[in-house]
Amino acid sequence: MNQVSRLCLDPRLETMGSSEGFFRVGRMLAKGSPRIRNLPLANAYLALAARLGHREASMMHDPS
C-alpha cells in the first residue's frame, strides 16, 4: 500500500475514505514540492475532503 492510500483509507470509513487523509493529500499536491505539485488533482482531493465534512478543505477547495 502506498503513502497516498494510507493517508486516505480509514478502516472505519472503508467505503468513503478519510476526510483528513484526502485533505492531507490535497494540501500536499497543492503546496508540496514543485516535482509533485498538481493543482487540478489537489482540488479534486480537497473537494472529496470537503464533501466528507472537512472544514479547512472546504476553505481551500475551488468549486469553479
ABEGO torsion letter per residue (X at the ends): XBAAAAAABBAAAAAAEBAAAAAAAAAAAAABBAAABBAAAAAAAAAAAAAAGBAAAAAABBAX
